[in-house]
Amino acid sequence: MKFFTSAWLRSAKHDRDYKPVFESYSKHLETLKGILPDAALALATLPGLDDGIIVEASHDREQARLVLILRCGDLQVGYFDLVLTYDDAEISPIDERILARLSRSSDGDWRPDIAYHELNITTTGRIEHSLIFHPGRSFSIRCCKLEWEKIHRPNQVLPPLLDRFPGGPAMKYLNVHHGCYSRGSRRAVVPMRRRIRNG
């Protein structure tokens, strides 16, 4: 994160702490017009992402494709799944472990939710999408192509899954206490494409 950093998120208490950062990021987005695809720029200002929760992550390393599904919205704007597809995707091992921990915590008593996200362009011309979750854990994904779609959902209740990041980095403990189902759970895993459509 270059603007909405973990240190800033933890220290910001008053309006005067937020305004300069938001103004800087807005100016930054202006400089990306004509560089980032229009769809990516539209994502940067899409309402309802704050407080979003990870439904599921999937990383096909052979195809270099990463899919991230977030349950977003509220009672005012309505609830929806934001399906983010990153093609020719790169994520560092450390960031992938953070993504795994956040994903597998969506079912626990503490459900990490999105604080902010930001878009950048790397020196090699790749799109960089960074997300920071309360209370300050963040990860970044770099890709050549970023696509997204919204799918309406009736509420914020997540579908039950055995693992919210199948094939992701293994965690030392996978149990309900850590926001995941136990290894011994017999709950069926529905193929991801079907779950995206069915909620």
N, C-alpha and C positions, 0 to 999 in steps of 0.2 A: 504494500500500500504506500502510495506517495503522498496522498492528501489525508485520507481518513485513517491515520495510523493508530496503532494500539495505545501508544503513549498519550496521544491526543484524546482518544475515546475515554480513557480512564481519568483524564484530568479535566475535561470540559465540564463546566458546571453552570455557566451563565451564557446568555445570548451573545455577549461579547467574545466568548470563546469559539462560538460556532460560525459567526458571520464571516470572518476573514477566510476560513477554510472553504466554506461554500462558495464564496466569491472567487477564490483562486481556482476551484475546480470548474466553475462555470466558464471562466476565461480559458481554462485548459481545453474544455470541450469545444469552444469556438475555434481553437487552433487545429482541432482534429477534423473539422468539416472539410470534405473533399479528400480526406486521407482515409479515414475510417468509412466503411460502407454505411449507407443510410440506416440499415436495419440495426447495426451495432449502436449507432448514435441514438436511435429511438429507444433502445434498451436502457441507455444511460439515464433517460428521463421518464422511464415507465413508472407510473404510480403504483403503490401497493406492495413494493418489494420489502420494505422495512418490516421486520418481525417475521419474515418468511422462514420456514422450517424445511430442512432437507427431508424429502420423501424417499429418494433413492439416488445413488450414484452408480455409474457403470463405466468401466474403463476397458475398452478393447485395445490392448497394446499392439496386437498385430496390425490392426487397421488404423491405429493411432487416432481413435475416436473416443471422446469422453462425453457422456451424457449425464447431466445433472438435473434432477427434478425437484422443484421447490414448491411447497404449498404456501401461497401468498394471499394477501388481501385482508379484509376485515368486514364487519357488518355493513359499513357504509358503502364500500366499493364492490362488495361481493368477494367470494373466495374463488381462487383459480390455481391451477398448477402451471408453473412456468417451466417449460421444458427447454433446456439449454443444450445445444449440440455443438461440440467443438471438434472440428475436423483438422487432421494433422496436428493433434493436440500434444502438448508437452506440459508435464507437471513434475516438479522436483520431488525426490523421495520424501523429504521432510514435509512438504506441503501435502503430499498424498496421504501421509500418516495423519496429518491434521484433519484432512477431509474425511478420512475413515473414522476418526474419533468423533467428529461432529455428526456424521451420518448415523453412527451407531448409538448416539445419545438422544436421538429424536423421540424415543419411546420412554425415556426415563423421567424421573421427577424433575430433573433439570433439563429443559429442552433448549439448546442453543438456537438463537434466532438471529437473523441478519440485522446488523446495525446499519451498514452502508456497503456500497460496492462502487467500483470505479473502473473506467476503461482507459487504456493507454495504448501506445504503439511502441514497439521495441525498436532498437537501433537497426535490426535486420528487417523491419517492416511487418512483423507479426503482431496480431491483436493480442493484447494482454488484458484479461479480465480478473480483477481481484475482488474478493469478498471478505468482509470482516464481520464476525459474529460476536455478540455479547458473551463474555465480558471483555473480549479483545483478541480472540484467536482468528487468524486470517490465513488465506492461501491464494495462490495465483495460478491461472491456467493460461498458457500461450498457445495460439493456434493460427492457422492460415484463413480459416473460415468459421464464423460464428453465426448460428441460426437459432431462432427461438420462436416458440408459439405458446399461446395461452389456451388452457382447457378449463372450462367452467367446472367448479366443484360446489356442492351444497353447503359445505362447512369446512372446519379446520381439522376434522378427524382424519388421521392418516390410515391408509390401508395396512393391515397387519402383515409384516414380512419377517422371514427368518433372519435375513441379513440385509441391511439397507445399503451395503456396499459389497455385493457378492464379487469375489475375486480381488477385493481390495486388500491392502496390507493387513496381515493378521495382528490382532490385538492379544495381549497376554491373557485377558479374561474376557469372555463373551457371555455375559449373563444379564439378567434383568436389572441388577443393581447398577450396572454401567450403561444402562439404556439399550440393551440388546437382549435378544432371546438366547437361552442357553444352547450349548452345542447339542444337547439331547432333545431339543424341541422337535416334534414331528409335524409342525405346521408346514403345510405345502408351500412351495415357492412357485408363484405364477410367473411365466415368462414376462420379461420387462415390457415388451411391446404391447402385450395384452393389458398389463396393469396400467400403462399410461392412458389408454383409452377408457378403461373401466373404472379408474380411480382407486 
